[in-house]
Amino acid sequence: MHPVENKILNYLLDKYENSKLSRGENQRAIHIAFPFNKKTMPKYFDESSLEIETIHAAAEQMEREGLVAIAWKNQKPGYIIEKLVLCEDHVEEAYEKLGRKPKREAEARTKQILEQFYQKTQGEITRSFLSHMIMRLEREQSVKEYLDIMDHRKTEQLIDTLDKVEQNRKECYIREFSIEHFHDSKVFETLIPKIFREENEELTGFENEEILAEYQIYKTPGYVYMKGNVQIYSAGKQAADEDFDKEYRVIADRMKELKKQKAKKLKERQLADAYGQRVKDMEQYMKKAGYLKREFDDELVRRLLKTVRVINENKIEIQFQSGIMITQKIDFNV
């Protein structure tokens, strides 16, 4: 397949997947088109380019296959292409030609993978992340900031690594851990801490390396290997190995405690700010309402609750705007 065909078909399918047409919700005639202009196809408008005929040939080939319809300028075939319109009846053939899965199919499979991990994972942060990703998929919101829905193996690898970090109790290097579990140290050092920071308010303000260090994963070692006849001096006095180790641990523990105190203060300030804003919003709402409502108030509920997620037929998970999350059993016998 020519690169021009690849570019055009992927563009058309991207637009198709983001349109109401793919969901069967369109209420008027919609046509998905690839416009030919200097931005989308610069070489086509470059008079010195030798690729105009090649582009024409690629477009005509896709038209013969029934994938697109060519709109020629002034309706003169072989003159100048204005746009290529996707043939909606042959969308499946376009996916097959590209070897690409439909977005909705990929999202459904990704959601299934996340739900499977949610059932077997015990880590609180990992489960919170899974819950948020599942919720976004259910609402047809994007998850590409964290997950590649077209690469299910990579999704499984990310969730598995996230859980292993949360469960880790053994001191090790970042590079050593990432190579063993994630195979991409740069992504590991940025994406994993980002998820932990967003899912755990106590880690707000922590640097990436500090977050990983909370789980015994360090950029630099917490110990030094020495060979030969080595003597260690502290404050001008020779120190025994156990004394040095004791002092080191005291300092390390103190640093960790200070970081936790910093995170706690940050969280308290954020909660106070959020609480003040919520009180202000509620006061404005009550002034506007002017009386006590006795019937269900959708607007009030939306101000109080962030999400409600069904876990199973007897249990739901409720998250308030404040960030508090509770699990509620449903008794149908009451």
C-alpha positions as CSV (number, residue, x, y, z in Angstrom):
1,M,0.0,0.0,0.0
2,H,1.3,3.4,-1.0
3,P,2.1,5.9,1.9
4,V,-0.5,8.3,0.5
5,E,-3.2,5.7,0.7
6,N,-2.2,4.9,4.3
7,K,-2.3,8.6,5.3
8,I,-5.6,9.3,3.7
9,L,-7.4,6.2,4.9
10,N,-6.2,6.7,8.5
11,Y,-7.3,10.3,8.4
12,L,-10.8,9.4,7.1
13,L,-11.2,6.6,9.7
14,D,-10.1,8.9,12.5
15,K,-12.8,11.4,11.5
16,Y,-15.3,8.6,11.0
17,E,-14.7,7.2,14.5
18,N,-15.0,10.7,16.1
19,S,-18.3,11.4,14.3
20,K,-21.9,10.5,15.2
21,L,-21.9,8.4,12.0
22,S,-19.9,5.6,13.6
23,R,-22.3,5.5,16.5
24,G,-25.4,5.5,14.3
25,E,-26.5,8.8,15.9
26,N,-26.4,11.1,12.9
27,Q,-29.7,12.8,12.2
28,R,-28.6,14.5,8.9
29,A,-26.5,13.6,6.0
30,I,-22.8,13.5,7.0
31,H,-19.9,12.9,4.7
32,I,-16.4,12.2,5.9
33,A,-13.9,13.8,3.6
34,F,-10.1,14.3,3.3
35,P,-9.6,17.9,1.9
36,F,-6.8,18.6,-0.5
37,N,-5.0,21.8,0.5
38,K,-1.4,23.0,1.2
39,K,-1.7,21.9,4.9
40,T,-3.0,18.3,4.4
41,M,-1.1,17.5,1.1
42,P,1.7,20.1,0.6
43,K,3.5,18.1,-2.1
44,Y,0.4,18.1,-4.2
45,F,0.5,21.9,-4.4
46,D,4.3,22.1,-4.9
47,E,4.8,22.9,-8.6
48,S,8.3,21.4,-8.4
49,S,7.1,18.1,-7.0
50,L,7.0,15.0,-9.1
51,E,4.5,13.3,-6.9
52,I,1.2,14.7,-8.3
53,E,0.7,11.8,-10.7
54,T,1.6,9.3,-7.9
55,I,-1.0,10.9,-5.6
56,H,-3.6,10.8,-8.5
57,A,-2.8,7.1,-9.0
58,A,-3.2,6.3,-5.3
59,A,-6.6,8.2,-5.1
60,E,-7.9,6.5,-8.3
61,Q,-6.8,3.1,-6.9
62,M,-8.8,3.7,-3.7
63,E,-11.8,4.8,-5.7
64,R,-11.7,1.6,-7.9
65,E,-11.7,-0.4,-4.6
66,G,-14.8,1.4,-3.5
67,L,-13.2,3.0,-0.5
68,V,-13.5,6.7,-1.5
69,A,-15.1,8.9,-4.1
70,I,-13.0,11.6,-5.8
71,A,-14.3,15.1,-6.0
72,W,-12.5,16.8,-8.9
73,K,-12.3,20.6,-9.2
74,N,-14.8,21.9,-11.7
75,Q,-15.9,18.3,-12.1
76,K,-12.9,17.7,-14.5
77,P,-11.5,14.1,-13.9
78,G,-7.7,14.1,-13.9
79,Y,-7.5,17.8,-13.2
80,I,-7.2,18.9,-9.6
81,I,-8.6,16.9,-6.6
82,E,-10.6,18.9,-4.2
83,K,-11.3,16.2,-1.7
84,L,-11.7,12.4,-1.2
85,V,-15.0,11.3,0.4
86,L,-15.2,8.1,2.5
87,C,-17.6,5.5,1.1
88,E,-19.5,4.6,4.3
89,D,-20.7,1.3,2.9
90,H,-17.1,0.1,2.6
91,V,-15.7,1.2,5.9
92,E,-14.9,-2.4,7.0
93,E,-12.8,-2.9,3.8
94,A,-10.9,0.3,4.7
95,Y,-10.1,-1.1,8.2
96,E,-9.1,-4.4,6.6
97,K,-6.8,-2.7,4.1
98,L,-5.0,-0.9,6.9
99,G,-5.0,-3.9,9.2
100,R,-6.6,-1.6,11.8
101,K,-9.2,-2.4,14.4
102,P,-12.3,-0.2,14.7
103,K,-12.1,2.2,17.6
104,R,-15.2,0.9,19.4
105,E,-14.0,-2.7,19.2
106,A,-10.6,-1.7,20.6
107,E,-12.3,0.3,23.4
108,A,-14.5,-2.6,24.3
109,R,-11.5,-4.9,24.5
110,T,-9.5,-2.4,26.5
111,K,-12.5,-2.0,28.9
112,Q,-12.7,-5.8,29.3
113,I,-9.0,-6.0,30.1
114,L,-9.3,-3.2,32.7
115,E,-12.3,-4.9,34.4
116,Q,-10.4,-8.2,34.6
117,F,-7.5,-6.5,36.3
118,Y,-9.9,-4.7,38.6
119,Q,-11.3,-8.0,39.8
120,K,-7.9,-9.5,40.7
121,T,-5.9,-6.5,41.7
122,Q,-5.6,-5.6,45.4
123,G,-3.6,-2.3,45.3
124,E,-5.7,0.7,46.2
125,I,-4.1,3.1,43.8
126,T,-4.2,0.6,40.9
127,R,-7.8,-0.1,41.5
128,S,-8.6,3.6,41.7
129,F,-6.8,4.2,38.3
130,L,-8.6,1.2,36.7
131,S,-12.0,2.5,38.0
132,H,-11.3,6.0,36.5
133,M,-10.2,4.5,33.1
134,I,-13.3,2.2,32.9
135,M,-15.5,5.2,33.7
136,R,-14.0,7.3,31.0
137,L,-14.5,4.5,28.4
138,E,-18.1,4.1,29.5
139,R,-18.6,7.8,28.9
140,E,-16.9,7.6,25.6
141,Q,-14.1,9.9,26.8
142,S,-10.5,9.6,25.7
143,V,-7.9,7.6,27.7
144,K,-5.0,8.1,25.3
145,E,-3.1,10.1,27.9
146,Y,-2.4,6.8,29.7
147,L,-3.5,3.9,27.4
148,D,-3.1,2.9,23.8
149,I,-6.4,1.2,23.1
150,M,-4.9,-0.3,19.9
151,D,-2.1,-2.0,21.8
152,H,-3.7,-4.4,24.4
153,R,-0.4,-6.0,25.4
154,K,1.0,-2.6,26.3
155,T,-2.1,-1.8,28.4
156,E,-1.8,-5.1,30.3
157,Q,1.9,-4.4,30.8
158,L,1.2,-0.9,32.2
159,I,-1.4,-2.1,34.7
160,D,0.7,-5.1,35.8
161,T,3.7,-2.8,36.3
162,L,1.5,-0.3,38.3
163,D,0.4,-3.1,40.6
164,K,3.9,-4.4,41.0
165,V,5.2,-1.0,42.0
166,E,2.4,-0.6,44.6
167,Q,3.2,-4.1,46.0
168,N,7.0,-3.8,45.9
169,R,8.8,-4.2,49.2
170,K,12.3,-4.9,47.9
171,E,14.9,-2.1,47.4
172,C,16.0,-1.8,43.8
173,Y,17.1,0.6,41.1
174,I,14.6,2.4,38.8
175,R,16.4,1.1,35.7
176,E,16.6,-2.4,37.0
177,F,12.8,-2.5,37.9
178,S,11.7,-0.9,34.6
179,I,13.7,-3.3,32.4
180,E,12.3,-6.3,34.3
181,H,8.7,-5.2,34.3
182,F,8.1,-2.4,31.8
183,H,10.9,-2.5,29.2
184,D,10.8,1.3,28.8
185,S,12.6,3.2,31.6
186,K,11.8,6.7,30.3
187,V,8.0,6.0,30.1
188,F,8.2,4.1,33.4
189,E,9.9,7.1,35.2
190,T,7.3,9.6,34.1
191,L,4.0,7.8,33.5
192,I,3.9,5.5,36.6
193,P,4.7,8.4,39.1
194,K,2.1,10.6,37.3
195,I,-0.6,8.0,37.9
196,F,0.4,7.6,41.5
197,R,0.4,11.3,42.0
198,E,-3.1,11.7,40.5
199,E,-4.6,8.8,42.3
200,N,-3.1,9.5,45.8
201,E,-3.4,13.1,47.1
202,E,-0.7,12.3,49.7
203,L,1.8,12.3,46.9
204,T,0.9,15.8,45.6
205,G,4.0,17.9,45.3
206,F,6.4,14.9,45.2
207,E,8.9,14.6,42.4
208,N,8.8,11.4,40.2
209,E,11.9,9.9,41.9
210,E,10.5,10.7,45.3
211,I,7.2,8.8,44.5
212,L,9.1,5.7,43.3
213,A,11.3,5.9,46.4
214,E,8.2,5.6,48.5
215,Y,7.9,2.1,47.1
216,Q,11.6,1.2,47.6
217,I,12.5,1.9,43.9
218,Y,15.5,4.3,43.8
219,K,17.4,6.1,41.1
220,T,20.6,5.9,43.2
221,P,21.3,3.0,45.7
222,G,20.5,3.3,49.3
223,Y,23.8,1.5,50.1
224,V,27.4,1.5,49.0
225,Y,29.5,-1.5,48.3
226,M,33.1,-1.3,49.6
227,K,36.0,-3.7,49.0
228,G,39.2,-4.1,51.0
229,N,40.3,-2.6,54.3
230,V,37.8,0.4,54.6
231,Q,37.5,2.7,57.6
232,I,34.6,5.1,58.0
233,Y,34.9,8.3,60.1
234,S,32.0,10.3,61.4
235,A,32.7,13.7,63.2
236,G,36.4,12.8,63.3
237,K,35.8,9.5,65.0
238,Q,36.0,6.1,63.5
239,A,32.5,4.6,63.1
240,A,31.6,1.0,63.2
241,D,29.5,-0.4,60.4
242,E,26.4,-0.8,62.5
243,D,26.7,2.8,63.8
244,F,27.0,4.2,60.2
245,D,24.0,2.1,59.1
246,K,22.0,3.3,62.1
247,E,22.7,7.0,61.4
248,Y,22.0,6.6,57.8
249,R,18.6,5.0,58.5
250,V,17.8,7.8,61.0
251,I,18.5,10.5,58.3
252,A,16.6,8.5,55.6
253,D,13.6,8.0,57.8
254,R,13.6,11.7,58.8
255,M,13.6,12.8,55.2
256,K,10.7,10.5,54.4
257,E,8.8,11.8,57.4
258,L,9.4,15.4,56.3
259,K,8.1,14.6,52.8
260,K,5.0,13.1,54.2
261,Q,4.4,16.2,56.3
262,K,4.9,18.4,53.3
263,A,2.3,16.3,51.3
264,K,-0.1,16.4,54.2
265,K,0.1,20.2,54.5
266,L,-0.4,20.5,50.8
267,K,-3.4,18.2,50.9
268,E,-4.9,20.1,53.8
269,R,-4.6,23.4,52.0
270,Q,-6.1,22.0,48.8
271,L,-9.0,20.5,50.8
272,A,-9.6,23.8,52.6
273,D,-9.6,25.7,49.3
274,A,-12.0,23.2,47.8
275,Y,-14.3,23.2,50.8
276,G,-14.4,27.0,50.8
277,Q,-15.4,27.0,47.1
278,R,-18.0,24.3,47.6
279,V,-19.6,26.3,50.5
280,K,-19.6,29.4,48.3
281,D,-21.3,27.4,45.4
282,M,-23.9,25.9,47.8
283,E,-24.7,29.3,49.2
284,Q,-25.2,30.8,45.8
285,Y,-27.3,27.8,44.8
286,M,-29.5,28.1,47.9
287,K,-30.0,31.8,47.3
288,K,-31.1,31.1,43.8
289,A,-33.4,28.2,44.8
290,G,-35.0,30.3,47.5
291,Y,-36.8,27.4,49.2
292,L,-36.3,23.9,50.4
293,K,-37.0,21.4,47.7
294,R,-38.7,18.1,48.6
295,E,-38.5,16.4,45.3
296,F,-35.3,15.0,43.6
297,D,-33.0,17.8,42.4
298,D,-30.7,16.7,39.6
299,E,-28.6,19.9,39.8
300,L,-28.0,19.5,43.6
301,V,-27.0,15.9,43.2
302,R,-24.5,16.8,40.4
303,R,-23.0,19.4,42.7
304,L,-22.5,16.8,45.5
305,L,-21.6,13.7,43.6
306,K,-18.8,13.2,41.0
307,T,-19.5,9.6,39.9
308,V,-21.7,6.6,40.7
309,R,-20.4,3.3,39.3
310,V,-22.2,0.0,39.4
311,I,-19.8,-2.7,40.6
312,N,-22.3,-5.6,40.5
313,E,-26.0,-6.1,41.0
314,N,-25.8,-5.7,44.8
315,K,-23.1,-3.0,45.1
316,I,-22.4,0.5,43.8
317,E,-19.4,2.8,44.2
318,I,-20.1,6.5,45.0
319,Q,-17.4,9.3,44.6
320,F,-18.2,12.7,46.0
321,Q,-16.9,16.0,44.6
322,S,-14.6,16.2,47.6
323,G,-12.8,13.1,46.5
324,I,-14.3,10.8,49.2
325,M,-15.2,7.4,47.8
326,I,-17.6,4.9,49.4
327,T,-19.0,1.5,48.5
328,Q,-22.7,1.0,49.2
329,K,-24.6,-2.3,49.3
330,I,-28.1,-2.3,47.8
331,D,-30.8,-4.2,49.7
332,F,-33.7,-4.9,47.4
333,N,-35.7,-6.4,50.3
334,V,-36.1,-3.1,52.1
